[in-house]
Amino acid sequence: MVEFKVMVSDPKSGRAYPMTVSGGAAGIFVGRKIGDEVDGGPIGLTGYKLQITGGSDRDGTPARKDLSGMGRKRILLSGGVGFKPVHDGERRRKFVRGNEITTEFVQINAKVTTHGEKALAEYFVKSKEEKAAAE
């Protein structure tokens, strides 16, 4: 059974909310590409539309939007996702993942494009017991 940690970012409030998605609900992400929009209903966010903005696999390898396919590839990078150059003109060969979401992903990043009736913060309200346990 596949399980994803989905980071849902809300551009209106500037906050990000973590959620764990598993089972059949996680199937809405498999086979999609970075930049695709998915419906938030199956993961419990009724009325919301989410755009996939990135992700990483179990080894921490980031996914790049401009690299087609689903596997890991070792490509020459001069900047962007997967490599931050220190010197001007620096390039390095790094492992990155393609833009298609597979079951090997652990984390998926998404941003809200269409808001629902209920505020996003209401879906992620922590109870007093959970707050006390976290401290």
C-alpha positions in Angstrom: 0.0 0.0 0.0 1.4 3.4 -1.0 1.6 6.3 1.5 2.5 9.9 0.7 3.3 12.9 2.9 1.6 15.7 1.2 2.6 19.3 2.0 -0.4 21.5 1.1 0.6 25.2 0.7 -1.9 28.0 0.8 -0.8 31.0 -1.2 -3.5 33.2 0.5 -2.3 32.7 4.0 1.3 31.8 3.3 1.0 28.7 5.5 1.8 25.0 4.7 -0.1 22.1 6.1 1.2 18.5 6.3 -1.0 15.5 5.8 -0.5 11.8 5.3 -2.4 10.2 2.4 -2.6 6.4 2.0 -4.6 3.7 0.3 -7.0 4.5 -2.5 -6.8 8.3 -1.8 -3.1 8.2 -2.6 -3.9 6.8 -6.1 -5.0 10.2 -7.3 -1.3 11.3 -7.4 0.2 8.2 -9.0 0.8 8.7 -12.7 0.3 12.5 -12.5 3.1 14.9 -13.4 4.4 18.0 -11.7 2.2 20.9 -12.7 -1.0 18.8 -13.0 -4.1 19.7 -11.0 -5.9 17.2 -8.8 -9.2 17.3 -6.9 -8.8 17.6 -3.1 -12.0 15.7 -2.4 -10.6 12.2 -2.2 -8.0 13.3 0.3 -10.5 15.1 2.5 -10.3 18.6 1.2 -13.7 19.1 -0.3 -14.0 21.8 -2.9 -10.3 22.3 -3.2 -8.1 21.9 -6.3 -4.4 21.3 -5.8 -1.5 21.8 -8.2 1.5 19.4 -7.8 4.6 21.5 -7.5 7.3 18.9 -6.6 8.3 16.0 -4.5 11.0 13.6 -3.4 11.6 9.9 -3.1 12.7 7.7 -0.1 16.3 8.7 -0.6 15.6 12.4 -0.7 16.1 12.7 -4.4 14.1 15.7 -5.7 11.9 15.7 -8.7 12.4 18.2 -11.5 9.5 19.5 -13.7 11.7 19.7 -16.8 12.9 16.1 -16.7 10.3 13.7 -18.3 9.9 10.2 -17.1 9.5 8.5 -13.8 13.0 7.2 -12.9 16.1 8.6 -11.3 18.6 10.1 -13.8 22.1 11.5 -13.3 22.1 14.8 -15.3 24.4 17.8 -15.5 22.9 20.7 -13.6 23.9 24.4 -13.4 21.2 25.4 -10.9 17.6 24.9 -10.0 16.0 22.0 -8.2 18.6 19.5 -7.0 21.7 21.7 -7.2 22.6 25.2 -5.8 25.9 26.3 -7.3 28.4 28.1 -5.1 30.6 29.6 -7.8 29.6 31.4 -11.0 29.4 28.9 -13.9 29.6 25.9 -11.7 28.0 22.7 -13.0 27.7 19.3 -11.4 26.3 15.9 -12.3 23.6 15.1 -9.8 20.8 12.5 -9.4 17.3 13.8 -9.8 13.9 12.2 -10.4 11.6 12.7 -13.4 8.4 14.7 -13.3 6.0 11.7 -13.1 4.7 10.7 -9.6 5.3 7.0 -8.8 4.9 4.8 -5.8 8.6 5.4 -4.9 7.8 9.0 -3.9 7.5 9.7 -0.2 6.8 13.4 -0.2 4.6 15.4 -2.6 4.4 19.2 -2.5 1.2 20.9 -3.7 -0.3 24.3 -3.7 -4.0 25.3 -3.5 -5.3 26.8 -6.8 -9.1 26.7 -6.0 -10.4 27.2 -2.5 -13.4 25.4 -1.1 -16.2 26.7 1.2 -14.5 25.6 4.4 -11.2 27.4 5.4 -8.1 25.2 5.0 -7.0 25.9 8.6 -10.2 24.2 9.8 -9.2 20.9 8.3 -5.9 21.0 10.3 -7.1 22.1 13.7 -5.2 20.4 16.5 -7.0 19.4 19.6 -5.7 20.4 23.1 -4.6 16.8 23.8 -2.5 16.7 20.6 -0.9 20.0 21.4 -0.1 18.8 25.0 1.4 15.6 23.6 3.6 17.5 21.2 5.1 19.7 23.9 
